[in-house]
């Protein structure tokens, strides 16, 4: 899966899936621009690891809920490496588990901005530079099944990312391919924070592969979708959940 000479932007790349995507894309030969919001230590460590292995990478802090943050990130990719070939929209999160009855409009809007609006802003900002290549969005199994308790806003936003992926594939083809990945239970801080250990064990036991996924499992799929080996795949939302849910 050679990406030699390509430039990739990875959002939310300071930890977990985003960081693994950045490092795996670099292993495949891509120049990588890592965005982070608060995980500077992880982003800097990823840049150091990529550089030590002979790759090229830079990290930039930014709030991708703002036009300023988005524009600065894209400008960094263009100034450092001359353009954009791959966009991985990984920024997102649950924020907090809240039922509809206890949810404020502010919480709803914050989740939508974090998961959906940031994706819209990044795609729009990259388009003038993304003449060909690939966009990979991070959706979720929650977008398929509605998510766990208190995750309605999150699941809804990820379902919207899946629909956006299909629409973008139609609009941006044939030059730009757009796909999404839908992770299930992946061993990340997301679940460390928001999912009880006993629930994780139950899910793990019910999964045909009898384990939680890793960030690198997801990164390998993202790298494949970014490569020419996936040249006839667009508009797809690919499950990566160990067989917990079939679609």
NORQUI-V779624 format. One record per pair of residues at least 4 apart in sequence whose C-alpha atoms are under 7 Angstrom apart, sorted by the first residue. I is the first residue (numbers start at 1). J is the second residue. If there is no record, write none. Layout:
I_J ; I_J
This chain:
1_28 ; 1_224 ; 1_227 ; 1_229 ; 2_28 ; 2_29 ; 2_227 ; 3_28 ; 3_29 ; 3_30 ; 3_227 ; 4_28 ; 4_29 ; 4_30 ; 5_29 ; 5_30 ; 6_30 ; 6_31 ; 6_85 ; 7_30 ; 7_31 ; 7_32 ; 7_81 ; 7_83 ; 7_84 ; 7_85 ; 7_86 ; 8_30 ; 8_31 ; 8_32 ; 8_33 ; 8_84 ; 8_85 ; 8_86 ; 8_87 ; 9_32 ; 9_33 ; 9_34 ; 9_86 ; 9_87 ; 9_88 ; 10_18 ; 10_22 ; 10_33 ; 10_34 ; 10_35 ; 10_87 ; 10_88 ; 10_89 ; 10_90 ; 11_18 ; 11_34 ; 11_35 ; 11_36 ; 11_88 ; 11_89 ; 11_90 ; 11_91 ; 12_18 ; 12_35 ; 12_36 ; 12_37 ; 12_90 ; 12_91 ; 13_18 ; 13_19 ; 13_22 ; 13_34 ; 13_35 ; 13_36 ; 13_43 ; 14_18 ; 14_19 ; 14_36 ; 14_39 ; 14_40 ; 14_42 ; 14_43 ; 15_19 ; 15_39 ; 15_42 ; 16_20 ; 16_188 ; 16_215 ; 17_21 ; 17_215 ; 17_218 ; 17_219 ; 18_22 ; 18_90 ; 19_23 ; 19_46 ; 20_24 ; 20_215 ; 20_216 ; 20_219 ; 21_25 ; 21_219 ; 21_222 ; 22_26 ; 22_32 ; 22_34 ; 23_27 ; 23_46 ; 23_50 ; 24_28 ; 24_219 ; 24_220 ; 24_223 ; 25_29 ; 25_30 ; 25_223 ; 26_30 ; 26_31 ; 26_32 ; 26_50 ; 26_55 ; 31_55 ; 31_56 ; 31_57 ; 32_56 ; 32_57 ; 32_58 ; 33_57 ; 33_58 ; 33_59 ; 33_77 ; 34_43 ; 34_58 ; 34_59 ; 34_60 ; 35_59 ; 35_60 ; 35_61 ; 35_62 ; 36_40 ; 36_43 ; 36_60 ; 36_61 ; 36_62 ; 37_61 ; 37_62 ; 37_63 ; 39_43 ; 40_44 ; 41_45 ; 42_46 ; 43_47 ; 43_59 ; 44_48 ; 44_59 ; 45_49 ; 46_50 ; 47_51 ; 47_57 ; 47_58 ; 47_59 ; 48_52 ; 49_53 ; 50_54 ; 50_55 ; 50_56 ; 50_57 ; 51_55 ; 51_56 ; 51_57 ; 60_73 ; 62_69 ; 63_69 ; 64_69 ; 64_70 ; 64_118 ; 65_113 ; 65_114 ; 65_117 ; 65_118 ; 66_70 ; 67_71 ; 68_72 ; 69_73 ; 70_74 ; 70_121 ; 70_122 ; 71_75 ; 71_125 ; 72_76 ; 73_77 ; 74_78 ; 74_125 ; 74_126 ; 75_79 ; 76_80 ; 77_81 ; 77_82 ; 77_83 ; 77_84 ; 78_82 ; 78_83 ; 78_84 ; 83_129 ; 84_126 ; 84_129 ; 84_130 ; 85_130 ; 85_132 ; 85_133 ; 85_134 ; 86_133 ; 86_134 ; 86_135 ; 86_226 ; 87_134 ; 87_135 ; 87_136 ; 88_135 ; 88_136 ; 88_137 ; 89_119 ; 89_136 ; 89_137 ; 89_138 ; 90_137 ; 90_138 ; 91_114 ; 91_115 ; 92_114 ; 92_115 ; 93_114 ; 93_115 ; 94_111 ; 94_154 ; 95_111 ; 97_150 ; 97_151 ; 98_102 ; 98_103 ; 98_150 ; 98_151 ; 99_103 ; 99_150 ; 103_107 ; 104_108 ; 105_109 ; 106_110 ; 107_111 ; 108_112 ; 108_153 ; 109_113 ; 110_114 ; 111_115 ; 111_153 ; 111_154 ; 112_116 ; 112_117 ; 112_157 ; 113_117 ; 113_118 ; 114_118 ; 115_119 ; 115_157 ; 115_158 ; 116_120 ; 116_157 ; 116_161 ; 117_121 ; 118_122 ; 119_123 ; 120_124 ; 121_125 ; 122_126 ; 123_127 ; 126_130 ; 131_175 ; 132_175 ; 132_176 ; 133_175 ; 133_176 ; 133_177 ; 134_176 ; 134_177 ; 134_178 ; 134_226 ; 135_177 ; 135_178 ; 135_179 ; 136_178 ; 136_179 ; 136_180 ; 136_222 ; 137_179 ; 137_180 ; 137_181 ; 138_180 ; 138_181 ; 138_182 ; 139_143 ; 139_158 ; 139_161 ; 139_162 ; 139_180 ; 139_181 ; 139_182 ; 140_158 ; 140_181 ; 140_182 ; 140_183 ; 140_184 ; 141_145 ; 141_182 ; 141_183 ; 141_184 ; 142_146 ; 142_147 ; 142_155 ; 142_158 ; 143_147 ; 143_155 ; 143_156 ; 143_158 ; 143_159 ; 144_159 ; 146_152 ; 146_155 ; 147_151 ; 147_152 ; 147_155 ; 151_155 ; 152_156 ; 153_157 ; 154_158 ; 155_159 ; 156_160 ; 157_161 ; 158_162 ; 159_163 ; 160_164 ; 161_165 ; 162_166 ; 162_180 ; 162_237 ; 163_167 ; 164_168 ; 165_169 ; 165_178 ; 165_179 ; 165_180 ; 165_235 ; 166_170 ; 166_235 ; 166_236 ; 167_171 ; 168_172 ; 168_178 ; 169_173 ; 169_177 ; 169_178 ; 169_234 ; 169_235 ; 172_176 ; 173_177 ; 177_234 ; 178_234 ; 178_235 ; 179_234 ; 179_235 ; 179_236 ; 179_237 ; 180_236 ; 180_237 ; 180_238 ; 181_237 ; 181_238 ; 181_239 ; 181_240 ; 182_237 ; 182_238 ; 182_239 ; 182_240 ; 183_239 ; 183_240 ; 183_241 ; 184_240 ; 184_241 ; 185_212 ; 185_213 ; 185_241 ; 186_212 ; 186_213 ; 186_214 ; 186_215 ; 187_191 ; 187_212 ; 187_213 ; 187_214 ; 188_192 ; 189_193 ; 190_194 ; 191_195 ; 195_199 ; 195_200 ; 196_200 ; 197_201 ; 198_202 ; 199_203 ; 200_204 ; 201_205 ; 202_206 ; 203_207 ; 204_210 ; 204_211 ; 204_212 ; 205_210 ; 206_210 ; 206_244 ; 207_211 ; 207_242 ; 207_243 ; 207_244 ; 208_242 ; 208_243 ; 208_244 ; 209_242 ; 209_243 ; 213_217 ; 213_241 ; 214_218 ; 215_219 ; 216_220 ; 217_221 ; 218_222 ; 219_223 ; 220_224 ; 221_225 ; 222_226 ; 223_227 ; 224_229 ; 224_230 ; 225_230 ; 241_245
